[in-house]
Amino acid sequence: MLSNRILLPQLYNSTTRNESLPFTVETDASDFATAASMNEDGLPVAFHSRTLSPSEQRHSAVENEAYAVVEALRKWRDLLIGKHFTLVTDQKSVIHLRRATRQQNQTTKSRGGDWS
């Protein structure tokens, strides 16, 4: 069928991966589930989602968004470790955590405390 040929995505093959193309990991959470997608050059490579347990559903939106990020990074750790990638989330507070870490690192460096 023509529709099958159009809709079937090209399979991801890590052995033929172009290392110059960084991954983009996008995460999101709702009151009932977390989801993530990993893309390379705008094309989907992997998806992950799961429903939250009743106790997790009582967590705040910030906690669930942060958990979605952690869960995605754990899920695709083998593909992401040692590589540059972009993390995309719509939760402003999670974005502020990264900014706070950068500011703290700059303060530490200016005081001579960075030995890396």
C-alpha positions as CSV (number, residue, x, y, z in Angstrom):
1,M,0.0,0.0,0.0
2,L,1.1,3.5,-0.8
3,S,0.2,4.8,2.7
4,N,2.4,2.3,4.4
5,R,5.4,3.4,2.4
6,I,4.7,7.0,3.2
7,L,4.1,6.5,6.9
8,L,6.8,4.1,7.8
9,P,9.7,6.0,9.3
10,Q,13.3,5.2,8.5
11,L,14.7,3.0,11.2
12,Y,17.4,4.5,13.5
13,N,20.7,2.8,13.1
14,S,23.3,3.8,15.6
15,T,26.2,2.4,13.6
16,T,25.5,4.8,10.7
17,R,24.9,7.8,13.0
18,N,26.4,11.1,12.0
19,E,28.2,12.2,15.1
20,S,28.2,15.9,14.1
21,L,24.4,16.0,14.6
22,P,23.4,16.5,18.2
23,F,20.4,14.9,19.8
24,T,17.5,16.9,21.1
25,V,15.6,15.5,24.1
26,E,12.1,16.9,24.6
27,T,10.2,16.2,27.8
28,D,6.8,16.9,29.2
29,A,4.5,15.9,32.0
30,S,0.9,16.1,32.8
31,D,-1.1,15.3,35.9
32,F,-1.3,11.7,34.8
33,A,1.8,10.8,32.7
34,T,5.3,11.7,31.6
35,A,6.6,11.7,28.1
36,A,9.9,12.2,26.2
37,S,11.1,12.1,22.7
38,M,14.7,12.0,21.4
39,N,15.3,13.6,18.0
40,E,18.3,13.8,15.7
41,D,18.3,16.6,13.0
42,G,14.5,17.0,13.6
43,L,13.7,13.4,13.0
44,P,12.4,11.2,15.9
45,V,14.8,8.5,17.1
46,A,13.0,7.3,20.2
47,F,9.9,7.9,22.4
48,H,9.2,7.1,26.0
49,S,6.0,7.6,28.1
50,R,4.4,6.1,31.1
51,T,1.5,6.8,33.4
52,L,2.1,8.1,36.8
53,S,1.2,6.1,39.9
54,P,-1.5,7.4,42.2
55,S,1.1,8.7,44.6
56,E,3.1,10.4,41.8
57,Q,-0.1,12.1,40.6
58,R,-0.2,13.9,43.9
59,H,3.3,15.5,43.3
60,S,3.5,19.1,42.1
61,A,3.8,19.9,38.4
62,V,7.4,21.0,38.9
63,E,8.3,17.7,40.4
64,N,6.7,15.7,37.6
65,E,8.4,17.8,35.0
66,A,11.8,17.3,36.6
67,Y,11.0,13.6,37.0
68,A,10.3,13.5,33.2
69,V,13.7,14.9,32.5
70,V,15.5,12.5,34.9
71,E,13.6,9.5,33.5
72,A,14.4,10.4,29.9
73,L,18.1,10.9,30.6
74,R,18.2,7.6,32.5
75,K,16.3,5.8,29.6
76,W,18.7,7.0,26.9
77,R,21.9,7.3,29.0
78,D,23.9,5.0,26.7
79,L,23.2,7.2,23.7
80,L,23.7,10.5,25.5
81,I,26.7,9.9,27.7
82,G,29.7,11.9,26.5
83,K,27.7,13.6,23.8
84,H,26.4,17.2,23.5
85,F,22.6,17.4,23.4
86,T,19.8,19.9,23.8
87,L,17.2,19.4,26.5
88,V,13.8,21.0,25.8
89,T,11.2,21.4,28.5
90,D,8.2,23.7,28.9
91,Q,8.5,24.0,32.6
92,K,10.1,27.4,33.5
93,S,11.2,26.4,37.0
94,V,13.3,23.5,35.6
95,I,14.9,25.9,33.2
96,H,15.7,28.2,36.1
97,L,17.5,25.3,37.9
98,R,20.0,25.2,35.1
99,R,20.5,29.0,35.1
100,A,21.0,28.9,38.9
101,T,23.7,26.2,38.5
102,R,25.5,28.2,35.8
103,Q,25.5,31.3,38.0
104,Q,26.8,29.3,41.0
105,N,29.6,27.9,38.8
106,Q,30.6,31.3,37.6
107,T,30.7,32.6,41.2
108,T,32.8,29.6,42.2
109,K,35.2,30.2,39.3
110,S,35.6,33.8,40.2
111,R,36.6,32.8,43.7
112,G,39.2,30.3,42.4
113,G,37.2,27.3,43.5
114,D,36.9,25.5,40.1
115,W,39.7,22.8,39.8
116,S,38.4,21.1,36.7
